[in-house]
Amino acid sequence: VSDDGNGQTYSFDPAIAGVGAHILTYTVNAQVLEDEVEVFPLPTVSFGNQQGICVNAGVQSGRSGGSPAGGTYSGSGVTDDNNGETFSFDPQIPGIGTYTLTYAYTDGNGCTSSSTTTIEVFALPSVSFTAPLDLCVDTGVQSGLGGGTPSGGVYSGPGVTDDGNGQTFSFDPATAGTDMHTITYDYTDSNGCNSSADDQITVFDLPDVNFSDPGDFCVDAGV
């Protein structure tokens, strides 16, 4: 208590008094009057770790982690579900980076406390792929082909057989058929974020060839 010196008012600092019940005294004309004031502790609030998410994952609903139940979530990309338990998070709103999320809770005494945690929004991996040169339909199976980076991905497309080693594939032009085909290289990084790249390869048909019999000759017809 700090008396204001005007005979009417005073200031009270609950942080100085501390948690618990305290007796306040008012003295006037030698008469001492007392009353009690209670300082409540702040609620203990926690907010569990949040798993990182890829930037293109879309809105993640039903996320939680705040305790005790009954609070409110906030932060960039956060939409509180107004049920005291869950929230939604849209990674595209904050974008790539690490962000702080807050869980605030008010107890029955009107005392509010909060806890924070971080969430990381991961970038998509940078993926490139260059298809092999165009070829004729009768060239046969082409093995040990590559062109996708970084290594560790999977190749797919007409006539394509992925070798399962994250680096090479085989291509059968006869299976693919004559036409322009798209081959795709799909890669997932250590954060579980996926990206792909594609390129085209053309399988040429064989030329249409004709040859006419020149006719029969006598042995002395000359060249």
N, CA and C of each residue as an Amber inpcrd file, in Angstrom:
protein
   669
   0.8410000  -1.1920000   0.0000000   0.0000000   0.0000000   0.0000000
   0.8810000   1.2480000   0.0000000   0.4890000   2.2500000  -0.8180000
   1.0840000   3.5920000  -0.7650000  -0.0530000   4.5770000  -0.5620000
  -0.0740000   5.2020000   0.6250000  -1.1230000   6.1850000   0.9050000
  -0.8870000   7.4330000   0.0490000  -1.9720000   7.9850000  -0.5240000
  -1.8470000   9.1320000  -1.4220000  -1.7330000  10.4540000  -0.6720000
  -1.8560000  10.4110000   0.6700000  -1.6680000  11.6210000   1.4660000
  -2.8010000  12.6170000   1.3650000  -3.9210000  12.2100000   0.8000000
  -5.0550000  13.1510000   0.6850000  -6.2030000  12.7630000   1.5930000
  -5.9820000  11.7460000   2.4240000  -7.0140000  11.3200000   3.3620000
  -8.1450000  10.5570000   2.7260000  -8.0110000  10.2700000   1.4450000
  -9.1250000   9.5960000   0.7750000  -8.7090000   8.3380000   0.0010000
  -7.5600000   8.4000000  -0.6600000  -7.2110000   7.3050000  -1.5750000
  -5.8250000   6.7470000  -1.2890000  -5.5730000   5.6050000  -1.9060000
  -4.2620000   4.9580000  -1.8010000  -4.0140000   4.1490000  -3.0780000
  -2.7910000   3.7400000  -3.2470000  -2.4140000   2.8490000  -4.3470000
  -2.0120000   1.4930000  -3.7700000  -2.2760000   0.4650000  -4.5520000
  -1.9390000  -0.8850000  -4.1100000  -1.2060000  -1.6110000  -5.2330000
  -0.0460000  -2.1580000  -4.9240000   0.7440000  -2.9100000  -5.9100000
   0.7170000  -4.3840000  -5.5270000  -0.0540000  -5.2070000  -6.2550000
  -0.1540000  -6.6230000  -5.8970000   1.1640000  -7.3770000  -6.0770000
   2.0210000  -6.8930000  -6.9830000   3.3020000  -7.5750000  -7.1770000
   4.1860000  -7.4440000  -5.9490000   4.1510000  -6.2700000  -5.2980000
   4.9310000  -6.0730000  -4.0750000   4.3350000  -6.8660000  -2.9180000
   3.0140000  -6.8340000  -2.8330000   2.3520000  -7.5660000  -1.7430000
   2.5830000  -9.0640000  -1.8870000   2.5400000  -9.5640000  -3.1240000
   2.7310000 -10.9910000  -3.3570000   1.4350000 -11.7750000  -3.2550000
   1.4860000 -13.0060000  -3.7200000   0.3040000 -13.8590000  -3.7200000
  -0.1080000 -14.1980000  -2.2980000  -1.4250000 -14.1140000  -2.0410000
  -1.9540000 -14.4670000  -0.7310000  -2.9380000 -13.4250000  -0.2230000
  -3.4430000 -13.6450000   0.9970000  -4.3820000 -12.7270000   1.6300000
  -3.6110000 -11.7130000   2.4690000  -3.9720000 -10.4310000   2.3320000
  -3.2660000  -9.3560000   3.0400000  -4.2770000  -8.4700000   3.7690000
  -3.8730000  -8.0240000   4.9690000  -4.6980000  -7.1260000   5.7630000
  -4.3040000  -5.6820000   5.4420000  -5.2830000  -4.8670000   5.0280000
  -5.0730000  -3.4430000   4.8040000  -5.7030000  -2.6930000   5.9750000
  -5.0240000  -1.6470000   6.4090000  -5.4740000  -0.8960000   7.5860000
  -5.7700000   0.5500000   7.2130000  -6.9070000   1.0560000   7.7360000
  -7.2640000   2.4640000   7.5640000  -7.4570000   3.0510000   8.9710000
  -6.6600000   4.0710000   9.2900000  -6.7160000   4.6720000  10.6220000
  -7.2490000   6.0930000  10.5290000  -8.2920000   6.3980000  11.2990000
  -8.8720000   7.7350000  11.3170000  -9.3320000   8.0420000  12.7430000
  -8.8670000   9.2060000  13.2460000  -9.2600000   9.6170000  14.6050000
  -8.9800000   8.5020000  15.6180000  -7.7900000   7.9270000  15.4830000
  -7.3290000   6.8770000  16.4000000  -8.1080000   5.5800000  16.2830000
  -9.0530000   5.5740000  15.3280000  -9.8090000   4.3420000  15.1240000
  -9.1510000   3.5640000  13.9720000  -8.8990000   2.3050000  14.1920000
  -8.2310000   1.4590000  13.2000000  -9.2470000   0.4880000  12.6060000
  -9.3750000   0.5770000  11.2870000 -10.2810000  -0.3260000  10.5660000
  -9.4350000  -1.2240000   9.6580000  -9.8300000  -2.4420000   9.5500000
  -9.0730000  -3.3910000   8.7370000  -9.9820000  -4.1060000   7.7520000
  -9.4080000  -4.4840000   6.6380000 -10.1010000  -5.3540000   5.6930000
  -9.0420000  -6.1870000   4.9680000  -9.5080000  -7.2170000   4.2930000
  -8.5890000  -8.1540000   3.6590000  -8.6840000  -8.0650000   2.1430000
  -7.5450000  -8.1390000   1.4980000  -7.4880000  -8.2180000   0.0410000
  -6.6610000  -9.4490000  -0.3290000  -7.1140000 -10.1610000  -1.3420000
  -6.3770000 -11.3410000  -1.7690000  -5.7270000 -11.0990000  -3.1230000
  -4.4750000 -11.4590000  -3.2000000  -3.7400000 -11.3950000  -4.4700000
  -3.6500000 -12.8160000  -5.0240000  -4.2430000 -12.9980000  -6.2190000
  -4.2800000 -14.3230000  -6.8210000  -3.0270000 -14.5830000  -7.6590000
  -2.5880000 -15.8160000  -7.6990000  -1.4620000 -16.1530000  -8.5900000
  -1.9410000 -16.1870000 -10.0410000  -1.0180000 -15.9940000 -10.9600000
  -1.3620000 -16.1450000 -12.3750000  -1.5180000 -17.6280000 -12.7000000
  -2.3930000 -17.9610000 -13.6270000  -2.5300000 -19.3700000 -14.0020000
  -1.2530000 -19.8790000 -14.6760000  -0.9670000 -21.1360000 -14.4890000
   0.1730000 -21.7720000 -15.1570000  -0.2670000 -22.2170000 -16.5410000
   0.3480000 -21.6440000 -17.5510000  -0.0580000 -21.8980000 -18.9330000
   1.1210000 -22.4740000 -19.7090000   0.8390000 -23.4490000 -20.5500000
   1.8770000 -24.0320000 -21.4080000   1.3590000 -24.1510000 -22.8340000
   2.2850000 -24.1750000 -23.7660000   1.9470000 -24.3110000 -25.1830000
   2.9900000 -25.2330000 -25.7980000   2.5670000 -26.4410000 -26.1450000
   3.4840000 -27.4600000 -26.6300000   4.1020000 -27.1360000 -27.9810000
   5.1770000 -27.8490000 -28.3000000   5.8750000 -27.6460000 -29.5620000
   4.9500000 -27.9110000 -30.7380000   5.1510000 -27.1290000 -31.8110000
   4.3670000 -27.2800000 -33.0180000   5.2490000 -27.8180000 -34.1420000
   4.7850000 -28.8800000 -34.7670000   5.5430000 -29.4860000 -35.8580000
   5.5810000 -28.5490000 -37.0580000   6.7560000 -28.4430000 -37.6830000
   6.9140000 -27.6030000 -38.8600000   6.0430000 -28.0770000 -40.0090000
   5.8590000 -27.1990000 -40.9910000   4.9250000 -27.4750000 -42.0660000
   5.4470000 -26.8730000 -43.3610000   5.1780000 -27.5240000 -44.4660000
   5.5990000 -27.0190000 -45.7820000   4.6920000 -25.8660000 -46.1990000
   5.2590000 -24.9290000 -46.9350000   4.5350000 -23.7030000 -47.2710000
   3.3110000 -23.9720000 -48.1420000   3.3040000 -25.0780000 -48.8680000
   2.1790000 -25.3760000 -49.7540000   1.2220000 -26.4140000 -49.1710000
   1.3190000 -26.6720000 -47.8790000   0.5270000 -27.7410000 -47.2570000
  -0.9480000 -27.3940000 -47.1270000  -1.3050000 -26.1230000 -47.2750000
  -2.6960000 -25.7280000 -47.1060000  -3.0440000 -25.4960000 -45.6450000
  -4.2620000 -25.0830000 -45.3890000  -4.7090000 -24.7730000 -44.0310000
  -4.7350000 -26.0390000 -43.1850000  -4.0680000 -25.9770000 -42.0410000
  -4.0200000 -27.0970000 -41.1010000  -5.0110000 -26.8260000 -39.9700000
  -6.0540000 -27.6260000 -39.8990000  -7.0950000 -27.4100000 -38.8970000
  -6.9330000 -28.3730000 -37.7340000  -7.5680000 -28.0420000 -36.6280000
  -7.5690000 -28.9150000 -35.4610000  -6.2500000 -28.9850000 -34.7290000
  -5.3790000 -27.9810000 -34.9100000  -4.1150000 -27.9640000 -34.1530000
  -4.3980000 -27.5700000 -32.7050000  -3.5210000 -28.0040000 -31.7960000
  -3.7360000 -27.7130000 -30.3760000  -2.3770000 -27.6050000 -29.6930000
  -2.3390000 -27.8340000 -28.3950000  -1.0930000 -27.7720000 -27.6270000
  -1.1520000 -26.8540000 -26.4360000  -2.1960000 -26.0000000 -26.3600000
  -2.3280000 -25.0850000 -25.2370000  -2.9760000 -25.7400000 -24.0290000
  -2.4690000 -25.3920000 -22.8440000  -3.0170000 -25.9480000 -21.6020000
  -2.9690000 -24.8850000 -20.5150000  -3.9960000 -24.7960000 -19.6380000
  -5.2350000 -25.5780000 -19.6130000  -6.2000000 -25.1560000 -20.7180000
  -7.1940000 -26.0010000 -20.9550000  -8.1840000 -25.7070000 -21.9920000
  -8.9890000 -24.4690000 -21.6250000  -9.4450000 -23.7920000 -22.6680000
 -10.2750000 -22.6170000 -22.4400000  -9.6210000 -21.3200000 -22.8610000
  -8.4300000 -21.4110000 -23.4630000  -7.7150000 -20.2040000 -23.8550000
  -7.9400000 -19.8240000 -25.3000000  -7.0790000 -18.9180000 -25.7780000
  -7.1900000 -18.3870000 -27.1410000  -5.8200000 -18.4070000 -27.7980000
  -5.7870000 -18.8560000 -29.0500000  -4.5540000 -18.9010000 -29.8340000
  -4.4570000 -17.6810000 -30.7410000  -3.2230000 -17.2210000 -30.9580000
  -3.0230000 -16.0760000 -31.8580000  -1.6400000 -16.1740000 -32.4860000
  -1.4550000 -15.4090000 -33.5600000  -0.1810000 -15.3800000 -34.2690000
  -0.4250000 -15.2870000 -35.7560000   0.6210000 -15.0010000 -36.5050000
   0.4900000 -14.8790000 -37.9510000   0.0660000 -16.2070000 -38.5570000
  -1.0010000 -16.1780000 -39.3410000  -1.5210000 -17.3860000 -39.9580000
  -2.4520000 -18.1900000 -39.0890000  -2.6720000 -17.7420000 -37.8370000
  -3.5010000 -18.4790000 -36.8730000  -4.9430000 -17.9800000 -36.9100000
  -5.8700000 -18.9190000 -36.9150000  -7.2940000 -18.6190000 -36.7110000
  -7.7740000 -19.4490000 -35.5310000  -8.1030000 -18.7760000 -34.4250000
  -8.5900000 -19.5020000 -33.2460000  -9.9710000 -20.0830000 -33.5490000
 -10.2000000 -21.3300000 -33.1100000 -11.4610000 -22.0100000 -33.3950000
 -12.5680000 -21.6530000 -32.4100000 -12.2620000 -20.7980000 -31.4280000
 -13.2590000 -20.3230000 -30.4500000 -13.8760000 -21.4570000 -29.6320000
 -13.1270000 -22.5410000 -29.4890000 -13.6150000 -23.6360000 -28.6400000
 -12.7180000 -23.8650000 -27.4320000 -11.7120000 -22.9980000 -27.2670000
 -10.8100000 -23.1070000 -26.1300000  -9.8030000 -24.2310000 -26.2290000
  -9.7760000 -24.9130000 -27.3830000  -8.9000000 -26.0800000 -27.4960000
  -8.0530000 -26.0970000 -28.7630000  -8.5970000 -25.6780000 -29.8960000
  -7.9010000 -25.8650000 -31.1660000  -7.8310000 -24.5750000 -31.9750000
  -6.9650000 -24.6270000 -33.0070000  -6.8310000 -23.5110000 -33.9360000
  -6.4540000 -24.0390000 -35.3090000  -6.5870000 -23.1880000 -36.3000000
  -6.1550000 -23.5080000 -37.6610000  -4.9480000 -22.6460000 -38.0020000
  -4.0870000 -23.1930000 -38.8730000  -2.8810000 -22.4640000 -39.2710000
  -2.7130000 -22.5470000 -40.7770000  -2.5760000 -21.3830000 -41.4180000
  -2.3690000 -21.3090000 -42.8600000  -0.9280000 -20.8860000 -43.1210000
  -0.0690000 -21.8080000 -43.5700000   1.3530000 -21.4710000 -43.7240000
   1.6280000 -20.4350000 -44.8140000   0.7110000 -20.2700000 -45.7450000
   0.9560000 -19.3200000 -46.8270000   0.8040000 -17.8690000 -46.3730000
   0.0950000 -17.6470000 -45.2740000  -0.0790000 -16.2710000 -44.7960000
   1.2280000 -15.7040000 -44.2520000   1.9250000 -16.3820000 -43.3350000
   3.2170000 -15.8300000 -42.8950000   4.3250000 -16.0920000 -43.9020000
   4.2360000 -17.2100000 -44.6600000   5.2860000 -17.5450000 -45.6100000
   6.4330000 -18.2820000 -44.9490000   7.4960000 -18.4740000 -45.7040000
   8.6510000 -19.2530000 -45.2530000   9.3580000 -18.5410000 -44.0930000
   9.6770000 -19.2990000 -43.0340000  10.3740000 -18.7250000 -41.8800000
   9.9070000 -19.3620000 -40.5880000  10.3820000 -18.8290000 -39.4640000
  10.0050000 -19.3100000 -38.1280000   9.1960000 -18.2320000 -37.4200000
   8.0580000 -18.6140000 -36.8500000   7.1200000 -17.6350000 -36.2880000
   6.7030000 -18.0230000 -34.8680000   6.3520000 -17.0230000 -34.0870000
   5.9230000 -17.2230000 -32.7040000   4.4020000 -17.2750000 -32.6270000
   3.8920000 -18.3120000 -31.9910000   2.4630000 -18.4580000 -31.7380000
   2.2270000 -18.3240000 -30.2360000   1.0670000 -17.7660000 -29.8700000
   0.7680000 -17.4820000 -28.4620000  -0.5320000 -18.1570000 -28.0380000
  -0.5220000 -18.7060000 -26.8330000  -1.7370000 -19.2420000 -26.2230000
  -1.9820000 -18.4770000 -24.9300000  -3.0950000 -17.7610000 -24.8440000
  -3.4400000 -16.9490000 -23.6690000  -4.6380000 -17.5650000 -22.9560000
  -4.5740000 -17.5680000 -21.6230000  -5.6330000 -18.1850000 -20.8220000
  -5.9820000 -17.2790000 -19.6470000  -7.2820000 -17.1250000 -19.4020000
  -7.7810000 -16.3390000 -18.2690000  -8.5450000 -17.2680000 -17.3260000
  -8.1450000 -17.2880000 -16.0370000  -8.7870000 -18.2030000 -15.0950000
 -10.0350000 -17.5900000 -14.4860000 -10.6250000 -18.3210000 -13.5400000
 -11.8680000 -17.8830000 -12.9150000 -11.7350000 -16.6220000 -12.0920000
 -10.5190000 -16.2610000 -11.7140000 -10.2970000 -15.0280000 -10.9600000
 -10.0640000 -13.8240000 -11.8700000 -10.0870000 -14.0770000 -13.1850000
  -9.8400000 -12.9890000 -14.1260000  -8.3650000 -12.7240000 -14.3510000
  -7.5070000 -13.6130000 -13.8720000  -6.0640000 -13.4590000 -14.0650000
  -5.6610000 -14.1310000 -15.3720000  -4.8500000 -13.4320000 -16.1530000
  -4.4650000 -13.9020000 -17.4800000  -2.9690000 -14.1690000 -17.5460000
  -2.6380000 -15.2790000 -18.1850000  -1.2420000 -15.6070000 -18.4500000
  -1.1650000 -16.2230000 -19.8410000   0.0290000 -16.2750000 -20.3870000
   0.1770000 -16.8050000 -21.7420000   1.4870000 -17.5630000 -21.8790000
   1.5450000 -18.3510000 -22.9290000   2.7470000 -19.1080000 -23.2460000
   2.9420000 -19.0430000 -24.7590000   4.1950000 -19.0980000 -25.1900000
   4.4820000 -19.0290000 -26.6180000   5.2720000 -20.2550000 -27.0680000
   5.1740000 -20.5210000 -28.3450000   5.9910000 -21.5430000 -28.9850000
   6.2650000 -21.0760000 -30.3960000   7.0910000 -21.7860000 -31.1120000
   7.4120000 -21.4050000 -32.4840000   6.9620000 -22.4880000 -33.4560000
   6.7290000 -22.0640000 -34.6770000   6.4180000 -22.9880000 -35.7630000
   7.2310000 -22.5660000 -36.9700000   7.7910000 -23.5440000 -37.6670000
   8.5970000 -23.2310000 -38.8470000   7.8320000 -23.6170000 -40.1120000
   7.8190000 -22.6910000 -41.0630000   7.2310000 -22.9430000 -42.3760000
   8.3850000 -23.2090000 -43.3390000   8.4110000 -24.4140000 -43.8940000
   9.5250000 -24.8310000 -44.7400000   9.2990000 -24.4410000 -46.2010000
  10.3980000 -24.0810000 -46.8620000  10.3590000 -23.8240000 -48.3060000
  10.2850000 -25.1540000 -49.0460000   9.7670000 -25.1120000 -50.2740000
   9.7770000 -26.3010000 -51.1100000  11.1800000 -26.5110000 -51.6710000
  11.5800000 -27.7540000 -51.8630000  12.9070000 -27.9980000 -52.4370000
  12.9690000 -27.5030000 -53.8810000  14.1540000 -27.0600000 -54.2850000
  14.3760000 -26.6290000 -55.6580000  14.7650000 -27.8470000 -56.4830000
  13.9410000 -28.1880000 -57.4670000  14.1190000 -29.4130000 -58.2410000
  14.2560000 -29.0680000 -59.7190000  15.1790000 -29.7440000 -60.3970000
  15.3370000 -29.5630000 -61.8400000  15.4690000 -30.9140000 -62.5200000
  15.1170000 -30.9530000 -63.8180000  15.2250000 -32.1930000 -64.5800000
  15.3910000 -31.8630000 -66.0580000  16.3660000 -32.5020000 -66.6880000
  16.5750000 -32.3930000 -68.1340000  16.4130000 -33.7740000 -68.7440000
  15.4610000 -33.8920000 -69.6600000  15.1810000 -35.1850000 -70.2780000
  16.3010000 -35.5800000 -71.2370000  16.4390000 -36.8870000 -71.5020000
  17.4240000 -37.3240000 -72.4920000  17.0290000 -36.8720000 -73.8920000
  17.9640000 -37.0210000 -74.8460000  17.7190000 -36.6040000 -76.2210000
  16.5940000 -37.4180000 -76.8490000  15.9190000 -36.7990000 -77.8300000
  14.8730000 -37.5060000 -78.5610000  15.4610000 -38.7240000 -79.2640000
  14.6170000 -39.7210000 -79.5410000  15.1270000 -40.9470000 -80.1400000
  14.0520000 -41.6420000 -80.9520000  14.4820000 -42.6040000 -81.7480000
  13.5690000 -43.3370000 -82.6090000  12.8990000 -44.4720000 -81.8370000
  11.7340000 -44.8840000 -82.3250000  10.9240000 -45.8510000 -81.6080000
  11.5930000 -47.2160000 -81.5040000  12.5160000 -47.5240000 -82.4300000
  13.1510000 -48.8440000 -82.4170000  14.5370000 -48.8270000 -81.7780000
  14.8560000 -47.7680000 -81.0450000  16.1930000 -47.6470000 -80.4620000
  16.4470000 -48.6850000 -79.3780000  15.4020000 -49.1630000 -78.7450000
  15.5680000 -50.1250000 -77.6640000  15.5750000 -49.4330000 -76.3070000
  15.5400000 -50.2280000 -75.2520000  15.4830000 -49.6920000 -73.8920000
  16.7720000 -48.9320000 -73.5820000  16.6100000 -47.6870000 -73.1060000
  17.7440000 -46.8550000 -72.7170000  17.8620000 -46.9000000 -71.1930000
  18.9590000 -47.4300000 -70.6900000  19.1150000 -47.6000000 -69.2430000
  20.1310000 -46.6130000 -68.6770000  20.0810000 -46.4660000 -67.3530000
  21.0340000 -45.6080000 -66.6640000  20.8680000 -44.1350000 -66.9590000
  19.6720000 -43.7290000 -67.3520000  19.4210000 -42.3170000 -67.6340000
  19.2330000 -41.5470000 -66.3300000  19.5510000 -40.2620000 -66.3370000
  19.3830000 -39.4120000 -65.1560000  18.8840000 -38.0420000 -65.5480000
  19.4330000 -37.0130000 -64.8750000  19.0520000 -35.6400000 -65.1990000
  18.2860000 -34.9210000 -64.1230000  17.8440000 -35.6390000 -63.0790000
  17.0990000 -34.9980000 -61.9980000  17.9890000 -34.6130000 -60.8390000
  17.7770000 -33.4320000 -60.2910000  18.5170000 -32.9870000 -59.1000000
  17.5510000 -32.3250000 -58.1270000  17.8340000 -32.4080000 -56.8040000
  18.8960000 -33.1970000 -56.1610000  18.5920000 -34.6880000 -56.2220000
  19.6060000 -35.5010000 -55.9680000  19.4070000 -36.9480000 -56.0210000
  18.4880000 -37.3930000 -54.8840000  17.8440000 -38.5310000 -55.1200000
  16.9440000 -39.0800000 -54.1070000  15.4930000 -39.0690000 -54.5120000
  15.2170000 -38.6580000 -55.7510000  13.8380000 -38.5610000 -56.2080000
  13.3890000 -39.7910000 -56.9790000  12.2320000 -39.6480000 -57.6460000
  11.6120000 -40.7460000 -58.3910000  11.2030000 -40.2260000 -59.7660000
  11.5230000 -41.0250000 -60.8070000  11.1610000 -40.6870000 -62.1740000
   9.8660000 -41.4120000 -62.5680000   9.0620000 -40.7500000 -63.3940000
   7.8380000 -41.3810000 -63.8740000   7.4590000 -40.8080000 -65.2350000
   6.6240000 -41.5500000 -65.9470000   6.1540000 -41.1140000 -67.2500000
   5.9900000 -42.2980000 -68.1810000   5.4190000 -42.1000000 -69.3640000
   5.2370000 -43.2010000 -70.3190000   6.5710000 -43.8260000 -70.6990000
   6.6640000 -45.1390000 -70.6200000   7.8800000 -45.8480000 -70.9810000
   8.9790000 -45.7790000 -69.9450000   8.7330000 -45.1170000 -68.8140000
   9.7560000 -44.9130000 -67.7860000   9.6760000 -46.0060000 -66.7210000
  10.8420000 -46.5310000 -66.3420000  10.9530000 -47.4300000 -65.1940000
  11.9980000 -46.8530000 -64.2530000  11.5500000 -46.4070000 -63.0790000
  12.4810000 -45.8520000 -62.1030000  13.3530000 -46.9730000 -61.5520000
  14.6560000 -46.6960000 -61.3920000  15.5840000 -47.7400000 -60.9310000
  15.5880000 -47.8970000 -59.4170000  14.8710000 -47.0470000 -58.7010000
  14.7610000 -47.1990000 -57.2530000  15.9940000 -46.7870000 -56.4850000
  16.9250000 -46.1030000 -57.1450000  18.1450000 -45.6820000 -56.4600000
  18.2290000 -44.1700000 -56.2800000  17.1640000 -43.4690000 -56.6490000
  17.1250000 -42.0230000 -56.4810000  17.9630000 -41.2640000 -57.4800000
  18.5020000 -41.9810000 -58.4890000  19.3980000 -41.3190000 -59.4300000
  19.0850000 -41.6100000 -60.8990000  18.7120000 -42.8340000 -61.2350000
  18.5900000 -43.1970000 -62.6400000  17.2470000 -43.8660000 -62.9460000
  16.9870000 -43.9710000 -64.2690000  15.7820000 -44.6320000 -64.7590000
  16.0760000 -45.2270000 -66.1370000  15.1770000 -46.0860000 -66.5740000
  15.2370000 -46.6410000 -67.9190000  14.0500000 -46.1140000 -68.7180000
  14.2530000 -46.0160000 -70.0440000  13.1790000 -45.5340000 -70.9110000
  13.0640000 -46.4430000 -72.1170000  11.8530000 -46.9510000 -72.3400000
  11.5870000 -47.8240000 -73.4790000  10.7390000 -47.0610000 -74.4830000
  11.3200000 -46.6080000 -75.5930000  10.5590000 -45.8140000 -76.5600000
   9.4160000 -46.6000000 -77.2010000   9.5900000 -47.9230000 -77.3410000
   8.5250000 -48.7280000 -77.9320000   7.3040000 -48.7650000 -77.0220000
   7.5310000 -48.8350000 -75.7200000   6.4120000 -48.8220000 -74.7550000
   5.7330000 -47.4580000 -74.7330000   6.5420000 -46.4030000 -74.7640000
   5.9800000 -45.0460000 -74.7480000   5.1980000 -44.7620000 -76.0170000
   5.7040000 -45.2270000 -77.1580000   5.0510000 -44.9760000 -78.4350000
   5.5260000 -43.6930000 -79.0690000   5.2240000 -43.5490000 -80.3310000
   5.6620000 -42.3590000 -81.0750000   4.8090000 -41.1600000 -80.6900000
   5.4690000 -40.1430000 -80.1440000   4.7890000 -38.9080000 -79.7390000
   5.7510000 -38.1310000 -78.8460000   5.3200000 -36.9580000 -78.3960000
   6.0640000 -36.2180000 -77.3800000   5.5240000 -36.6210000 -76.0050000
   6.4310000 -37.0040000 -75.1160000   6.0320000 -37.4860000 -73.7940000
   6.6690000 -36.6390000 -72.7010000   5.9640000 -36.5300000 -71.5830000
   6.4620000 -35.7890000 -70.4170000   7.0060000 -36.7690000 -69.3920000
   8.2610000 -36.5630000 -69.0040000   8.8780000 -37.3380000 -67.9370000
   8.9990000 -36.4310000 -66.7150000   8.6170000 -36.9350000 -65.5610000
   8.5820000 -36.1470000 -64.3220000   9.5820000 -36.6900000 -63.3100000
  10.2690000 -35.7610000 -62.6630000  11.1660000 -36.1160000 -61.5520000
  10.5890000 -35.5140000 -60.2830000  10.2410000 -36.3720000 -59.3380000
   9.5600000 -35.9730000 -58.1010000  10.5040000 -36.1830000 -56.9180000
  10.6470000 -35.1350000 -56.0780000  11.6040000 -35.1940000 -54.9670000
  10.9600000 -34.7030000 -53.6790000  11.2200000 -35.4280000 -52.5810000
  10.7450000 -35.0500000 -51.2490000  11.9470000 -34.8680000 -50.3380000
  12.0530000 -33.6880000 -49.6890000  13.2190000 -33.4090000 -48.8500000
  13.0390000 -33.9400000 -47.4320000  14.0210000 -33.6680000 -46.5760000
  14.0210000 -34.2040000 -45.2120000  12.9040000 -33.6210000 -44.3480000
  12.3300000 -32.5000000 -44.7640000  11.2040000 -31.9060000 -44.0240000
   9.8630000 -32.4560000 -44.4790000   9.9010000 -33.3560000 -45.4730000
   8.6580000 -33.8930000 -46.0150000   8.0240000 -33.0030000 -47.0580000
   8.7460000 -31.9770000 -47.5090000   8.2210000 -31.0710000 -48.5240000
   8.5520000 -31.6140000 -49.9080000   7.5670000 -31.5650000 -50.7940000
   7.6830000 -32.1980000 -52.1010000   7.6290000 -31.1760000 -53.2220000
   8.4440000 -31.4140000 -54.2430000   8.4150000 -30.5960000 -55.4470000
   8.8040000 -31.4780000 -56.6190000   8.4880000 -31.0340000 -57.8300000
   8.7950000 -31.8370000 -59.0050000   9.1690000 -30.9510000 -60.1800000
   9.8230000 -31.5660000 -61.1580000  10.1700000 -30.8940000 -62.4070000
   9.9380000 -31.8810000 -63.5380000   9.6020000 -31.3710000 -64.7030000
   9.4000000 -32.2770000 -65.8300000  10.0040000 -31.7060000 -67.0980000
  10.1970000 -32.5750000 -68.0570000  10.7380000 -32.2020000 -69.3620000
  10.1650000 -33.1740000 -70.3880000  10.2660000 -32.7990000 -71.6650000
   9.6690000 -33.6060000 -72.7190000  10.7330000 -34.3740000 -73.5120000
  10.3430000 -35.5560000 -73.9500000  11.1540000 -36.3570000 -74.8630000
  10.2530000 -36.7860000 -76.0130000  10.7890000 -36.7470000 -77.2280000
  10.0130000 -37.1350000 -78.4020000  10.5160000 -38.4650000 -78.9310000
   9.5690000 -39.3700000 -79.1730000   9.8800000 -40.6550000 -79.8030000
   9.4380000 -40.5660000 -81.2610000  10.4090000 -40.6720000 -82.1670000
  10.1120000 -40.5330000 -83.5930000   9.6830000 -41.8740000 -84.1890000
   8.7380000 -41.7950000 -85.1080000   8.3400000 -42.9730000 -85.8700000
   9.4210000 -43.2940000 -86.8980000   9.4610000 -44.5360000 -87.3360000
  10.4060000 -44.9060000 -88.3740000   9.9380000 -44.3440000 -89.7160000
  10.8670000 -43.9820000 -90.5980000  10.4630000 -43.4460000 -91.8950000
   9.7680000 -44.5150000 -92.7390000   8.8440000 -44.0760000 -93.5890000
   8.1220000 -44.9680000 -94.4930000   8.9410000 -45.0990000 -95.7810000
   9.4940000 -46.2770000 -96.0310000  10.4160000 -46.4870000 -97.1520000
   9.8060000 -47.4420000 -98.1830000   9.9210000 -47.0770000 -99.4640000
   9.4480000 -47.9200000-100.5590000  10.5940000 -48.1660000-101.5460000
  10.5710000 -49.3320000-102.1930000  11.5580000 -49.6400000-103.2300000
  10.8980000 -50.4940000-104.3020000  11.0240000 -50.0320000-105.5360000
  10.4030000 -50.7430000-106.6580000  11.4280000 -51.5980000-107.3920000
  10.9980000 -52.7980000-107.7880000  11.8410000 -53.7260000-108.5550000
  12.1920000 -53.0960000-109.9050000  13.4830000 -52.9810000-110.2600000
  13.8500000 -52.3610000-111.5340000  13.5740000 -53.2600000-112.7400000
  13.2040000 -54.4810000-112.5220000  12.9480000 -55.4030000-113.6330000
  14.0970000 -56.3620000-113.8530000  13.8480000 -57.3770000-114.7180000
  14.8590000 -58.3990000-115.0040000  15.7960000 -57.9170000-116.1200000
  17.0360000 -58.4980000-116.1500000  18.0360000 -58.1130000-117.1510000
  18.6800000 -59.3300000-117.7760000  19.1200000 -59.1690000-118.9860000
  19.9590000 -60.1940000-119.6320000  21.3810000 -60.0220000-119.1790000
  22.1300000 -61.0610000-119.2110000  23.4780000 -61.0430000-118.6800000
  24.3790000 -60.0600000-119.4090000  24.0350000 -59.7130000-120.6590000
  24.8850000 -58.8050000-121.4160000  24.3200000 -57.3930000-121.5100000
  23.4000000 -57.0430000-120.5800000  22.7590000 -55.7130000-120.6490000
  23.6860000 -54.5780000-120.2420000  24.7850000 -54.8650000-119.6760000
  25.7110000 -53.8210000-119.2280000  25.3200000 -53.2730000-117.8630000
  26.1490000 -52.3430000-117.4130000  25.9040000 -51.7580000-116.0830000
  24.6050000 -50.9610000-116.1160000
